[in-house]
Amino acid sequence: MSSCCLSGFEWSGTPVGKETKLAKNDTYVTGTNKDVAVLLIHDIYGWTFGNIRLLADHFAKEVDATVYVPDFFGGEVIPPDTLTDPEKRAKFDVPAFVMGKNSKDNRWPEIEACTKSLKAELGFKKVGAVGYCYGGWAVFQLGKKSNPLVDCISTAHPSLLTKEEINEVGVPAQILAPEHDPVFVPEMKTYANETIPTLNVAYDYQYFPGVAHGFAIKCSDDGSDLDRKSLYVHFRAFPFLCGLLSSGSRYSSERKAQVSRHGATHMTIL
């Protein structure tokens, strides 16, 4: 991860969900579906960031799911004004933050426990996982073929994702990739697109020219062309999740047609 993970915009709007606990973690939850859940794994700005909560509300409505956004940073929150304050961004040590107390080894047990509780304790029949930036590596581990804890995964501009994690995916997977990304670099895009189609899982790859790392969760909401392209990311994620998780959404039949056979690969360049 790099300093680009700190840049972007905070969206207008008021989240409509509530705060609760999932396993032992503080969690934002929204939606009412008792059968379908989505675990939304936050980026570097954490579970209280307004954008991630607004996205959770949108996923709950469009996917027809109950969406959970747990805190995987142990209560530590980066002030949202860091987005637009160059001095604060310059002072913030991104590698220390994500490779220290928030490293994969430190946070994976919490991510695993929260995910398991969705089916084992809360009784959901279907669970999907969506990860932005920091959450990208985590959703791939949740979909590991040797021990899949979710039914499908989607990630936008993933960080910390390794080739080994790509090799091991065993559930339907989606990657939403911007053109300009110093983290999910062209080599990794190519590797994913060459490897995942050989793994006998449904795969959806969406490529977005002209936009940069972080655009799916921290784009401007000013109605610009970049904003419209960023919003389109989520309209591509909804059908993917709906077709695999929920029959109650207007996107379900569209996505089911796209992944009608196990192992189908769908790639789009916008």
FIMAR-283887 format. One record per residue (C-alpha): residue number from 1; x, y, z. Coordinates in Angstrom, 3 decimals. Example, Ala and Ser with C-alpha at 12.3 -4.5 7.8 and 13.67 -1.06 7.14 Angstrom:
# residues 2
REC  num         x         y         z
REC    1    12.300    -4.500     7.800
REC    2    13.670    -1.060     7.140
This chain:
# residues 270
REC  num         x         y         z
REC    1     0.000     0.000     0.000
REC    2     1.128     3.573    -0.604
REC    3     0.247     7.206     0.053
REC    4    -2.260     7.130    -2.828
REC    5    -4.526     5.132    -0.512
REC    6    -5.044     8.308     1.530
REC    7    -6.195    10.561    -1.319
REC    8    -9.734    11.210    -2.463
REC    9   -13.036    12.747    -1.448
REC   10   -15.569    12.316     1.322
REC   11   -19.115    11.863     0.036
REC   12   -22.257    13.692     1.083
REC   13   -25.118    11.698     2.555
REC   14   -26.194    10.168     5.849
REC   15   -25.817     6.422     6.523
REC   16   -29.050     4.713     7.593
REC   17   -27.717     1.627     9.379
REC   18   -26.739     1.049    12.981
REC   19   -23.728    -0.010    15.038
REC   20   -23.602    -3.450    16.622
REC   21   -21.149    -6.300    17.243
REC   22   -20.098    -9.083    14.879
REC   23   -18.133   -11.745    16.721
REC   24   -16.202    -9.400    19.057
REC   25   -15.774    -6.532    16.616
REC   26   -17.611    -3.218    16.486
REC   27   -19.631    -3.295    13.265
REC   28   -21.850    -1.138    11.083
REC   29   -24.844    -3.118     9.806
REC   30   -27.536    -2.191     7.309
REC   31   -30.257    -4.143     5.516
REC   32   -32.921    -6.651     6.560
REC   33   -32.392    -9.840     4.554
REC   34   -32.201   -12.812     6.926
REC   35   -30.789   -15.228     4.361
REC   36   -28.148   -13.229     2.442
REC   37   -25.245   -11.299     3.968
REC   38   -22.352    -9.318     2.524
REC   39   -19.186    -8.714     4.527
REC   40   -17.736    -5.374     3.420
REC   41   -14.046    -5.034     4.324
REC   42   -12.990    -1.423     4.569
REC   43   -10.015     0.421     3.134
REC   44    -7.416     2.342     5.134
REC   45   -10.030     4.803     6.454
REC   46   -11.736     2.075     8.432
REC   47   -15.256     1.148     9.442
REC   48   -16.437     4.625    10.539
REC   49   -15.600     6.292     7.208
REC   50   -18.797     7.769     5.783
REC   51   -18.124     6.494     2.264
REC   52   -17.902     2.838     3.300
REC   53   -21.141     3.140     5.254
REC   54   -22.948     4.791     2.372
REC   55   -21.699     2.016     0.100
REC   56   -22.945    -0.571     2.580
REC   57   -26.395     1.018     2.493
REC   58   -26.327     0.934    -1.297
REC   59   -25.257    -2.714    -1.410
REC   60   -27.987    -3.629     1.072
REC   61   -30.611    -2.076    -1.179
REC   62   -29.329    -3.154    -4.591
REC   63   -28.155    -6.669    -3.710
REC   64   -31.032    -7.256    -1.278
REC   65   -28.665    -8.300     1.503
REC   66   -27.767    -7.488     5.082
REC   67   -24.361    -5.811     4.929
REC   68   -21.785    -5.838     7.720
REC   69   -18.784    -3.502     7.968
REC   70   -16.662    -4.605    10.957
REC   71   -13.791    -2.653    12.457
REC   72   -10.565    -4.435    11.536
REC   73    -8.220    -1.696    12.785
REC   74    -8.772    -2.122    16.518
REC   75   -10.602     1.144    16.979
REC   76    -7.966     3.289    15.288
REC   77    -9.459     5.813    12.877
REC   78    -7.727     8.075    10.359
REC   79    -9.433    11.503    10.364
REC   80   -11.415    11.913     7.117
REC   81    -9.957    15.387     6.560
REC   82    -6.676    13.615     5.772
REC   83    -8.238    13.025     2.342
REC   84    -7.838    16.672     1.400
REC   85    -4.934    17.727     3.635
REC   86    -1.559    17.206     1.880
REC   87     0.370    17.869     5.092
REC   88    -1.477    15.179     7.046
REC   89    -1.093    12.703     4.191
REC   90     2.644    13.391     4.017
REC   91     3.072    12.740     7.736
REC   92     1.058     9.530     7.810
REC   93     3.158     6.353     7.603
REC   94     1.023     4.024     5.490
REC   95     3.420     1.021     5.506
REC   96     3.774     1.168     9.296
REC   97     0.005     1.323     9.708
REC   98    -0.812    -1.680     7.515
REC   99     2.269    -3.824     8.106
REC  100     2.415    -3.368    11.896
REC  101    -0.621    -3.795    14.127
REC  102    -2.872    -4.151    11.063
REC  103    -0.782    -6.753     9.271
REC  104    -2.363    -9.807     7.694
REC  105    -1.202   -12.069    10.516
REC  106    -2.641    -9.755    13.147
REC  107    -6.000    -9.063    11.525
REC  108    -6.786   -12.356     9.799
REC  109    -8.113   -14.082    12.971
REC  110   -10.682   -11.296    13.426
REC  111   -11.692   -11.340     9.768
REC  112   -12.075   -15.114     9.884
REC  113   -14.113   -15.026    13.113
REC  114   -16.480   -12.335    11.834
REC  115   -17.058   -14.212     8.597
REC  116   -17.697   -17.550    10.278
REC  117   -20.216   -16.001    12.641
REC  118   -22.443   -14.894     9.758
REC  119   -23.491   -18.452     8.986
REC  120   -22.683   -20.286    12.216
REC  121   -24.188   -17.792    14.676
REC  122   -26.507   -15.544    12.664
REC  123   -27.863   -18.210    10.341
REC  124   -27.266   -16.643     6.931
REC  125   -27.525   -19.112     4.072
REC  126   -25.397   -17.179     1.584
REC  127   -22.462   -14.857     2.289
REC  128   -20.442   -12.720    -0.106
REC  129   -17.349   -10.676     0.691
REC  130   -16.398    -7.330    -0.852
REC  131   -13.053    -5.666    -0.185
REC  132   -11.732    -2.230    -1.077
REC  133    -7.972    -1.576    -1.141
REC  134    -6.817    -3.092     2.187
REC  135    -9.773    -5.461     2.068
REC  136    -8.674    -6.956    -1.256
REC  137    -6.229    -9.511     0.119
REC  138    -8.725   -10.514     2.807
REC  139   -11.565   -11.450     0.468
REC  140    -9.241   -13.695    -1.516
REC  141    -8.262   -15.500     1.663
REC  142   -11.932   -15.852     2.586
REC  143   -12.495   -17.533    -0.780
REC  144    -9.548   -19.901    -0.476
REC  145   -10.390   -23.237    -2.094
REC  146    -9.034   -25.297     0.799
REC  147   -11.418   -23.613     3.259
REC  148   -13.927   -21.262     1.603
REC  149   -15.791   -19.167     4.170
REC  150   -17.887   -17.223     1.629
REC  151   -19.808   -18.021    -1.527
REC  152   -18.260   -15.340    -3.743
REC  153   -15.841   -12.412    -3.562
REC  154   -15.462    -9.000    -5.193
REC  155   -12.628    -6.505    -4.822
REC  156   -11.850    -3.050    -6.187
REC  157    -8.218    -1.887    -6.509
REC  158    -6.931    -4.576    -4.095
REC  159    -3.846    -3.988    -1.960
REC  160    -1.416    -6.496    -0.456
REC  161    -2.799    -9.218    -2.729
REC  162    -0.227   -11.878    -3.613
REC  163     0.077   -14.332    -6.472
REC  164    -0.264   -17.163    -3.967
REC  165    -3.620   -15.803    -2.807
REC  166    -4.778   -15.529    -6.413
REC  167    -3.670   -19.117    -7.067
REC  168    -5.754   -20.427    -4.183
REC  169    -9.119   -18.817    -4.899
REC  170   -11.903   -21.380    -5.037
REC  171   -15.128   -19.343    -5.269
REC  172   -16.540   -17.020    -7.954
REC  173   -14.369   -13.901    -8.013
REC  174   -14.623   -10.373    -9.363
REC  175   -11.868    -7.756    -9.729
REC  176   -12.635    -4.086   -10.471
REC  177    -9.363    -2.595   -11.683
REC  178    -8.437     1.037   -12.454
REC  179    -5.877     1.845   -15.135
REC  180    -3.577     3.794   -12.831
REC  181    -2.683     1.753    -9.776
REC  182     0.771     1.648    -8.139
REC  183    -0.431    -1.187    -5.903
REC  184    -2.338    -3.603    -8.163
REC  185     0.177    -3.139   -10.949
REC  186    -0.130    -4.319   -14.588
REC  187     1.879    -7.452   -13.811
REC  188    -0.651    -8.450   -11.146
REC  189    -3.605    -7.630   -13.399
REC  190    -2.149    -9.867   -16.093
REC  191    -1.385   -12.615   -13.602
REC  192    -4.934   -12.602   -12.252
REC  193    -6.434   -12.627   -15.741
REC  194    -4.242   -15.499   -16.856
REC  195    -4.568   -17.553   -13.682
REC  196    -8.120   -17.309   -12.372
REC  197    -9.770   -18.532   -15.609
REC  198    -7.813   -21.785   -15.187
REC  199    -9.145   -22.433   -11.677
REC  200   -12.645   -23.612   -12.643
REC  201   -14.421   -20.742   -10.911
REC  202   -16.583   -17.999   -12.373
REC  203   -14.477   -14.881   -12.917
REC  204   -15.514   -11.325   -13.727
REC  205   -12.856    -8.705   -14.516
REC  206   -13.793    -5.070   -15.043
REC  207   -11.122    -2.613   -16.240
REC  208   -11.624     1.149   -15.950
REC  209    -9.352     3.347   -18.111
REC  210    -8.464     6.824   -16.951
REC  211    -9.034     6.343   -13.243
REC  212    -6.709     5.660   -10.317
REC  213    -6.344     3.532    -7.210
REC  214    -9.053     4.286    -4.672
REC  215   -11.597     5.535    -7.196
REC  216   -14.286     3.027    -6.222
REC  217   -14.579     4.319    -2.675
REC  218   -13.088     7.812    -2.620
REC  219   -14.075     9.383    -5.943
REC  220   -15.687    12.789    -6.117
REC  221   -19.476    12.834    -5.983
REC  222   -19.731    16.038    -7.991
REC  223   -21.372    14.507   -11.050
REC  224   -18.224    14.700   -13.178
REC  225   -17.255    12.120   -15.791
REC  226   -14.822    10.570   -13.312
REC  227   -17.583    10.414   -10.718
REC  228   -19.946     8.680   -13.161
REC  229   -17.268     6.150   -14.088
REC  230   -16.588     5.489   -10.412
REC  231   -20.248     4.950    -9.674
REC  232   -20.391     2.520   -12.588
REC  233   -18.016     0.299   -10.620
REC  234   -20.770    -0.498    -8.187
REC  235   -23.346    -1.092   -10.864
REC  236   -21.000    -3.806   -12.147
REC  237   -20.497    -5.279    -8.683
REC  238   -24.232    -5.495    -7.935
REC  239   -25.151    -7.944   -10.745
REC  240   -22.152   -10.156    -9.939
REC  241   -23.140   -10.509    -6.290
REC  242   -26.864   -10.728    -6.955
REC  243   -26.552   -13.540    -9.440
REC  244   -24.647   -15.617    -6.916
REC  245   -26.333   -14.643    -3.660
REC  246   -29.847   -13.306    -4.065
REC  247   -32.929   -13.929    -6.154
REC  248   -34.728   -10.888    -4.797
REC  249   -32.841    -8.232    -6.742
REC  250   -33.494    -6.700   -10.123
REC  251   -29.932    -7.642   -11.118
REC  252   -30.240   -11.369   -10.405
REC  253   -31.382   -12.645   -13.807
REC  254   -28.756   -10.529   -15.601
REC  255   -25.878   -11.945   -13.625
REC  256   -27.181   -15.498   -13.568
REC  257   -27.143   -15.413   -17.345
REC  258   -23.525   -14.264   -17.301
REC  259   -22.386   -17.029   -14.922
REC  260   -24.756   -19.727   -16.099
REC  261   -21.965   -22.265   -16.307
REC  262   -19.395   -22.942   -13.605
REC  263   -16.069   -21.477   -14.549
REC  264   -17.400   -18.775   -16.871
REC  265   -15.110   -15.802   -17.402
REC  266   -16.429   -12.328   -18.216
REC  267   -14.112    -9.412   -18.917
REC  268   -15.076    -5.816   -19.649
REC  269   -12.951    -2.828   -20.597
REC  270   -14.830     0.454   -20.255
